[in-house]
Amino acid sequence: MLVLNMPSGGYRRRQSVALGGIEVQLATRWAEGPGAWYVDVLTSAGVPIVSGMRISPGGYVWQQEQNPLLPSGSLVAIGPDPYRREQLGQDVQLIYLEPGENL
């Protein structure tokens, strides 16, 4: 289990992280209308793997079965829902689970 350290500030963020032994980029963006963060997962070279996944606390952001290019585990979000923009990385956490791990 890995709790991701999310960058703070702004409406768009990008970071590189190793998940399940695979280096990926996570590009997050805040959508004011629905009041939610969305994430795109890209290869280390910036090629999109999956796009537009809503960060919804209490659920999976992705499960590896969605795309074989994703890291082998799952990304989940925990925290309050609804949430405010500044809560990502504080009250709303993204957690990477290796295959077979549970919260």
Residue frames as qw, qx, qy, qz and C-alpha x, y, z in Angstrom:
[[0.000, 0.890, 0.455, 0.000, 0.00, 0.00, 0.00],
 [0.431, 0.011, 0.038, 0.901, 1.31, 3.41, -0.97],
 [0.036, 0.867, 0.392, -0.306, -0.28, 6.73, 0.01],
 [0.538, 0.492, 0.223, 0.647, 0.52, 9.15, -2.80],
 [0.270, -0.544, -0.164, 0.777, 1.99, 12.50, -1.89],
 [0.360, 0.731, 0.492, 0.305, -0.10, 14.85, -4.03],
 [0.311, 0.122, -0.016, 0.942, 1.26, 18.29, -4.95],
 [0.019, -0.693, -0.571, 0.439, -0.73, 21.19, -3.54],
 [0.047, 0.599, -0.041, -0.798, -2.13, 24.35, -5.07],
 [0.158, 0.282, -0.578, -0.749, -3.56, 25.20, -8.44],
 [0.765, 0.254, 0.188, -0.561, -6.22, 23.68, -10.64],
 [0.886, 0.387, -0.255, -0.030, -3.89, 21.39, -12.61],
 [0.461, -0.674, 0.577, 0.000, -1.11, 19.22, -11.27],
 [0.868, 0.362, -0.337, -0.042, 1.28, 16.69, -12.76],
 [0.416, -0.664, 0.614, -0.101, 3.66, 14.33, -11.05],
 [0.650, 0.318, -0.684, -0.092, 5.72, 11.24, -11.82],
 [0.618, -0.421, 0.536, -0.392, 5.41, 8.25, -9.55],
 [0.296, 0.233, -0.917, -0.133, 6.43, 4.58, -9.58],
 [0.727, -0.098, 0.323, -0.598, 3.43, 2.31, -9.03],
 [0.944, 0.074, 0.304, -0.103, 3.79, -1.45, -9.11],
 [0.652, -0.246, 0.483, 0.530, 7.26, -1.05, -10.56],
 [0.423, 0.561, 0.481, 0.524, 6.01, 1.11, -13.45],
 [0.175, -0.324, -0.088, 0.926, 6.88, 4.80, -13.76],
 [0.139, 0.677, 0.642, 0.332, 3.76, 6.78, -14.72],
 [0.033, 0.107, -0.098, 0.989, 2.67, 10.39, -14.74],
 [0.041, -0.643, -0.746, 0.170, -0.53, 11.43, -12.99],
 [0.038, 0.195, 0.159, 0.967, -2.10, 14.58, -14.38],
 [0.072, -0.583, -0.754, 0.296, -4.92, 15.88, -12.19],
 [0.013, -0.261, -0.208, -0.943, -7.31, 18.72, -12.93],
 [0.126, 0.368, 0.653, -0.650, -10.09, 20.35, -10.94],
 [0.056, -0.417, -0.644, -0.639, -13.48, 20.70, -12.65],
 [0.131, -0.039, 0.350, -0.927, -15.42, 23.54, -11.04],
 [0.586, -0.129, -0.350, -0.719, -18.85, 22.49, -12.39],
 [0.813, -0.248, -0.510, -0.132, -19.06, 19.04, -10.79],
 [0.397, -0.775, 0.369, -0.324, -16.68, 20.09, -7.99],
 [0.950, -0.184, 0.241, 0.071, -14.31, 17.18, -8.43],
 [0.134, -0.658, 0.654, 0.348, -10.76, 16.25, -9.36],
 [0.923, 0.363, 0.045, -0.119, -10.13, 14.12, -12.44],
 [0.439, -0.602, 0.600, 0.292, -6.97, 12.20, -13.26],
 [0.789, 0.544, -0.257, -0.127, -5.24, 11.09, -16.45],
 [0.746, -0.428, 0.457, 0.225, -2.57, 8.38, -16.31],
 [0.569, 0.767, -0.279, -0.102, 0.27, 8.68, -18.81],
 [0.916, 0.058, -0.135, 0.374, 3.40, 6.69, -19.52],
 [0.532, -0.585, 0.028, 0.611, 6.68, 8.16, -18.33],
 [0.347, 0.061, 0.443, 0.824, 7.07, 9.54, -21.88],
 [0.229, 0.295, 0.148, -0.916, 3.71, 11.33, -21.61],
 [0.326, -0.075, -0.747, -0.574, 1.61, 8.97, -23.77],
 [0.603, -0.214, 0.228, -0.734, -1.96, 8.71, -22.38],
 [0.065, 0.001, -0.996, 0.053, -2.98, 5.35, -20.91],
 [0.126, -0.648, -0.750, -0.051, -6.40, 6.33, -19.50],
 [0.083, 0.206, -0.026, 0.975, -8.02, 9.73, -19.18],
 [0.391, -0.356, -0.158, -0.834, -10.77, 11.53, -17.32],
 [0.562, -0.318, -0.757, 0.102, -11.24, 9.28, -14.29],
 [0.350, -0.754, -0.008, -0.556, -13.11, 11.04, -11.48],
 [0.282, 0.173, -0.755, 0.566, -11.50, 10.96, -8.06],
 [0.627, -0.469, -0.230, -0.578, -14.47, 9.80, -5.99],
 [0.131, -0.397, 0.774, -0.477, -13.68, 9.02, -2.35],
 [0.697, -0.024, 0.564, -0.442, -14.91, 5.61, -1.33],
 [0.881, 0.410, 0.198, -0.127, -14.27, 4.07, -4.73],
 [0.730, -0.070, 0.406, 0.546, -11.67, 2.91, -7.19],
 [0.172, 0.753, -0.233, -0.591, -10.08, 5.51, -9.43],
 [0.633, 0.438, -0.549, -0.326, -8.84, 2.60, -11.53],
 [0.834, -0.229, 0.501, -0.039, -8.44, -1.13, -11.44],
 [0.218, -0.455, 0.707, 0.496, -5.73, -2.70, -13.59],
 [0.476, 0.321, 0.810, 0.121, -8.30, -4.71, -15.52],
 [0.330, 0.832, 0.218, -0.389, -9.41, -1.45, -17.21],
 [0.524, 0.804, -0.279, -0.027, -6.25, -1.27, -19.29],
 [0.951, -0.099, -0.070, 0.283, -3.28, -3.68, -19.40],
 [0.486, 0.541, -0.190, 0.659, -0.86, -0.73, -19.63],
 [0.423, -0.780, 0.116, -0.447, -1.84, 0.44, -16.12],
 [0.008, -0.445, 0.814, -0.373, 0.24, -0.62, -13.13],
 [0.409, -0.082, -0.901, -0.119, -0.85, -4.04, -11.85],
 [0.108, -0.309, -0.756, 0.566, -2.72, -2.80, -8.77],
 [0.049, -0.772, -0.578, -0.261, -5.57, -0.41, -8.08],
 [0.146, 0.174, -0.209, 0.951, -5.84, 3.26, -7.18],
 [0.283, -0.677, -0.679, -0.020, -8.46, 4.17, -4.60],
 [0.006, 0.496, -0.117, 0.860, -9.55, 7.46, -3.07],
 [0.427, -0.526, -0.685, 0.268, -10.53, 7.94, 0.56],
 [0.118, -0.074, -0.206, 0.969, -11.93, 11.00, 2.29],
 [0.317, 0.509, 0.504, -0.622, -15.07, 13.12, 2.37],
 [0.082, 0.182, 0.672, 0.714, -17.35, 13.41, -0.65],
 [0.507, 0.801, 0.032, 0.316, -18.22, 16.03, -1.68],
 [0.660, -0.411, -0.019, 0.628, -14.87, 17.72, -1.20],
 [0.140, 0.958, -0.035, -0.246, -13.22, 21.05, -2.01],
 [0.670, 0.678, -0.252, 0.167, -10.35, 21.65, -4.44],
 [0.038, 0.736, -0.573, 0.359, -7.76, 22.23, -1.71],
 [0.785, -0.368, 0.396, -0.302, -8.57, 18.92, 0.05],
 [0.932, 0.312, -0.175, 0.056, -6.80, 16.66, -2.49],
 [0.584, 0.399, -0.499, 0.501, -3.66, 15.38, -0.84],
 [0.149, -0.341, 0.540, -0.755, -4.92, 16.40, 2.60],
 [0.614, 0.003, 0.523, -0.591, -8.39, 15.14, 3.55],
 [0.892, 0.385, 0.053, -0.232, -8.77, 13.27, 0.25],
 [0.342, -0.571, 0.710, 0.228, -5.97, 10.75, -0.23],
 [0.804, 0.404, -0.342, -0.269, -5.05, 8.58, -3.20],
 [0.578, -0.453, 0.675, -0.071, -3.79, 5.15, -2.25],
 [0.592, 0.413, -0.627, -0.294, -2.17, 2.63, -4.56],
 [0.796, -0.257, 0.484, -0.256, -2.94, -0.99, -3.65],
 [0.064, 0.380, -0.880, -0.279, -0.79, -3.83, -4.96],
 [0.672, -0.063, -0.585, -0.450, -2.73, -6.85, -6.30],
 [0.638, -0.255, -0.712, 0.143, -4.37, -8.68, -3.40],
 [0.196, -0.075, -0.468, 0.859, -4.12, -5.72, -0.98],
 [0.209, -0.734, -0.580, -0.286, -7.20, -4.18, 0.63],
 [0.070, -0.618, 0.206, -0.755, -7.77, -1.07, 2.68]]
